[in-house]
Amino acid sequence: MLKKIWYILVVLFFAKSSFSFSSSLREGIDRGPISTRHIPVVSEFIEATFLVEKKFDTNKIENFLKRLKKERKDLREDLVETKIIEDIELYTKKPQKAIEKRRDKKKLKGEPLLIGFDYYLIPKIETLLQKVKADASYEECEGLVADFIRGYASYFAPNSVRTIFPFDADVLRAVKHIFKSFEFTKSESKVEAINLRVDSNNQDELSRLLMRNVTVGEYFSDSDLETLKKKGF
């Protein structure tokens, strides 16, 4: 029962993400201009994977799509192998019976890790390829890539805490923070976040401080943030 609920939540999450982009391009771009002080991990990934001479390239996208499908296939094999080992070592099942059970493709349809590939990552890149072939704008394609990276990055930053609870849920840590709030430290030497946006409650004040008209939902540049810091905002 718990696994079915988790399956539904995962599907709804990825479905919502896809819908939110299609309803508004602003949902795709989730940051302001990148500062020269930022470590350009994402921009370097985009350039190496999708671009030729600062333009989206169909050959590169097609090659990456093949790579993505191979990653999905390899992940499935890893999941099968892991579950076979679990069945043998944890549930003391006979090896041949465990292999027959886990090799059934239907058994893996509800795996959250594969759902992400099937319903979000692969469709996003397929859509990107269609858009590039149709000469869509750079901004529209960049929005699709931003959507894709938000989902793709989670496969490289999993929950590192192994627990006794389903899905490695860190229940004890969550309970701890019910009674003790999170603490954050700030270093003045670090670059400011570039995903900060103008809110309707402070639009007028921000326009006055930056000496230009800012719009609700607009992302700040690094220079904007430095100006606001100097003026005590």
C-alpha positions as CSV (number, residue, x, y, z in Angstrom):
1,M,0.0,0.0,0.0
2,L,2.8,2.4,1.0
3,K,4.6,1.7,-2.3
4,K,1.4,2.5,-4.3
5,I,1.0,5.8,-2.5
6,W,4.7,6.6,-3.3
7,Y,4.2,5.7,-7.0
8,I,1.2,8.1,-7.2
9,L,3.1,10.9,-5.6
10,V,6.1,10.5,-7.9
11,V,3.9,10.5,-11.0
12,L,2.0,13.6,-9.8
13,F,5.3,15.4,-9.1
14,F,6.7,14.9,-12.6
15,A,3.3,15.5,-14.2
16,K,3.0,18.8,-12.4
17,S,6.5,19.8,-13.4
18,S,5.8,19.2,-17.1
19,F,2.5,21.0,-16.9
20,S,4.0,24.0,-15.1
21,F,6.5,24.5,-17.9
22,S,4.0,24.2,-20.7
23,S,1.7,26.7,-19.1
24,S,4.4,29.4,-18.7
25,L,7.9,29.7,-20.1
26,R,8.9,31.6,-16.9
27,E,8.6,28.2,-15.1
28,G,11.4,26.9,-17.2
29,I,14.0,29.6,-16.5
30,D,14.7,29.5,-12.7
31,R,17.5,31.9,-12.3
32,G,18.9,35.3,-13.2
33,P,22.1,35.9,-15.3
34,I,25.0,33.8,-14.1
35,S,27.7,35.7,-12.3
36,T,31.4,35.3,-13.3
37,R,32.0,34.4,-9.6
38,H,29.8,31.3,-9.8
39,I,31.3,27.9,-10.5
40,P,29.9,27.2,-14.0
41,V,29.0,23.5,-13.6
42,V,25.6,23.7,-15.1
43,S,26.5,26.1,-17.9
44,E,29.5,23.9,-18.8
45,F,27.3,20.9,-18.9
46,I,24.8,22.6,-21.2
47,E,27.5,23.8,-23.5
48,A,29.2,20.4,-23.7
49,T,26.0,18.5,-24.1
50,F,23.6,20.6,-26.2
51,L,25.4,23.5,-27.9
52,V,27.6,24.2,-30.9
53,E,28.8,27.8,-31.2
54,K,26.3,28.9,-28.6
55,K,23.4,27.4,-30.5
56,F,21.4,24.2,-29.7
57,D,22.6,21.4,-32.0
58,T,20.3,18.6,-33.1
59,N,23.2,16.1,-33.5
60,K,24.3,16.7,-29.9
61,I,20.8,16.4,-28.6
62,E,20.2,13.2,-30.5
63,N,23.4,11.7,-29.1
64,F,22.5,12.7,-25.6
65,L,19.0,11.2,-26.0
66,K,20.6,7.9,-26.9
67,R,22.9,8.2,-23.8
68,L,19.9,9.0,-21.6
69,K,18.0,5.9,-22.8
70,K,21.1,3.8,-22.2
71,E,21.4,5.2,-18.7
72,R,17.8,4.2,-18.1
73,K,18.5,0.7,-19.4
74,D,21.6,0.4,-17.2
75,L,19.7,1.7,-14.2
76,R,17.0,-0.9,-14.7
77,E,19.6,-3.7,-14.8
78,D,21.1,-2.3,-11.6
79,L,17.7,-2.3,-9.9
80,V,17.0,-5.9,-11.0
81,E,20.4,-7.0,-9.6
82,T,19.9,-5.2,-6.4
83,K,16.5,-6.7,-5.8
84,I,17.7,-10.2,-6.6
85,I,20.4,-9.8,-4.0
86,E,17.8,-8.5,-1.5
87,D,15.5,-11.4,-2.1
88,I,18.3,-13.9,-1.6
89,E,20.1,-12.3,1.4
90,L,17.2,-10.7,3.2
91,Y,14.2,-12.9,2.3
92,T,16.2,-16.1,1.9
93,K,14.6,-17.0,-1.4
94,K,16.2,-19.5,-3.8
95,P,18.5,-17.7,-6.4
96,Q,16.6,-19.1,-9.4
97,K,13.2,-18.1,-8.0
98,A,14.5,-14.6,-7.2
99,I,15.9,-14.2,-10.7
100,E,12.7,-15.3,-12.4
101,K,10.6,-13.0,-10.2
102,R,12.8,-9.9,-10.8
103,R,13.4,-10.4,-14.5
104,D,9.7,-9.8,-15.1
105,K,9.5,-6.4,-16.7
106,K,6.1,-5.7,-15.2
107,K,7.6,-5.9,-11.7
108,L,9.7,-2.7,-12.3
109,K,7.0,-0.5,-13.8
110,G,6.3,1.2,-10.5
111,E,10.0,2.0,-9.7
112,P,10.2,5.7,-8.9
113,L,13.7,6.0,-10.4
114,L,12.5,4.6,-13.8
115,I,9.3,6.7,-13.7
116,G,11.5,9.8,-13.6
117,F,13.2,8.7,-16.9
118,D,10.0,7.5,-18.6
119,Y,7.6,10.4,-17.7
120,Y,10.0,13.3,-17.3
121,L,13.6,13.2,-18.4
122,I,13.3,11.4,-21.7
123,P,10.1,13.3,-22.8
124,K,11.9,16.6,-22.0
125,I,14.8,15.9,-24.2
126,E,12.5,14.6,-27.0
127,T,10.5,17.8,-26.7
128,L,13.8,19.8,-26.8
129,L,14.8,18.0,-30.0
130,Q,11.5,18.8,-31.7
131,K,11.7,22.5,-30.7
132,V,15.3,22.8,-32.0
133,K,14.2,21.2,-35.3
134,A,11.3,23.7,-35.5
135,D,13.7,26.6,-34.9
136,A,12.3,27.6,-31.6
137,S,13.9,30.5,-29.7
138,Y,17.0,30.0,-27.6
139,E,15.1,31.1,-24.5
140,E,12.4,28.5,-25.0
141,C,14.9,25.7,-25.5
142,E,16.9,27.0,-22.5
143,G,13.7,26.8,-20.4
144,L,13.3,23.1,-21.4
145,V,16.9,22.4,-20.4
146,A,16.4,24.1,-17.1
147,D,13.4,21.9,-16.4
148,F,15.4,18.8,-17.4
149,I,18.4,19.6,-15.2
150,R,16.2,20.1,-12.1
151,G,15.0,16.5,-12.5
152,Y,18.3,15.0,-13.8
153,A,20.4,16.5,-10.9
154,S,18.4,14.5,-8.3
155,Y,19.9,11.3,-9.7
156,F,23.4,12.5,-8.8
157,A,22.5,13.8,-5.3
158,P,20.5,11.1,-3.7
159,N,19.7,10.7,0.0
160,S,23.1,9.6,1.4
161,V,21.6,8.5,4.7
162,R,20.6,4.8,4.9
163,T,17.8,4.2,7.4
164,I,15.5,1.4,8.6
165,F,12.5,3.2,7.2
166,P,11.0,2.7,3.7
167,F,12.7,4.7,0.9
168,D,15.5,5.6,3.4
169,A,13.3,8.3,4.9
170,D,15.3,10.2,7.5
171,V,12.5,10.2,10.1
172,L,14.7,10.8,13.1
173,R,16.2,13.9,11.6
174,A,12.8,15.2,10.7
175,V,11.5,14.6,14.3
176,K,14.6,16.4,15.6
177,H,13.8,19.6,13.6
178,I,10.2,19.7,14.9
179,F,11.8,20.7,18.3
180,K,14.9,22.5,17.0
181,S,14.7,24.8,14.1
182,F,17.3,24.8,11.3
183,E,20.3,27.1,11.7
184,F,22.0,28.8,8.8
185,T,25.2,30.8,8.5
186,K,26.0,33.4,5.9
187,S,29.4,34.3,4.5
188,E,29.8,37.8,3.1
189,S,32.6,36.6,0.8
190,K,30.2,34.2,-1.0
191,V,28.3,35.1,-4.1
192,E,24.6,35.8,-3.7
193,A,21.9,33.4,-5.0
194,I,20.7,34.1,-8.5
195,N,17.2,32.6,-8.1
196,L,15.8,35.6,-6.1
197,R,12.8,37.3,-7.6
198,V,10.9,40.5,-7.2
199,D,7.8,40.2,-5.0
200,S,4.7,42.4,-5.4
201,N,5.1,43.5,-1.7
202,N,8.4,45.2,-2.3
203,Q,8.3,46.0,-6.0
204,D,8.1,49.8,-5.5
205,E,10.9,49.9,-3.0
206,L,13.1,47.8,-5.2
207,S,12.4,50.0,-8.2
208,R,13.4,53.0,-6.1
209,L,16.6,51.4,-4.9
210,L,17.7,50.1,-8.3
211,M,16.6,53.3,-10.0
212,R,14.6,51.5,-12.7
213,N,11.3,49.9,-13.0
214,V,11.3,46.2,-11.9
215,T,8.6,43.8,-12.7
216,V,7.0,41.2,-10.4
217,G,8.7,37.8,-11.0
218,E,11.8,39.3,-12.5
219,Y,15.1,37.7,-11.4
220,F,17.9,39.8,-10.0
221,S,21.3,39.9,-11.6
222,D,24.5,39.7,-9.5
223,S,25.0,43.5,-9.8
224,D,21.4,44.2,-8.7
225,L,22.0,42.1,-5.6
226,E,25.3,43.9,-4.8
227,T,23.5,47.3,-5.2
228,L,20.7,46.2,-2.8
229,K,23.2,45.0,-0.2
230,K,25.1,48.2,-0.3
231,K,21.9,50.2,0.2
232,G,20.9,48.0,3.2
233,F,18.0,46.1,1.7
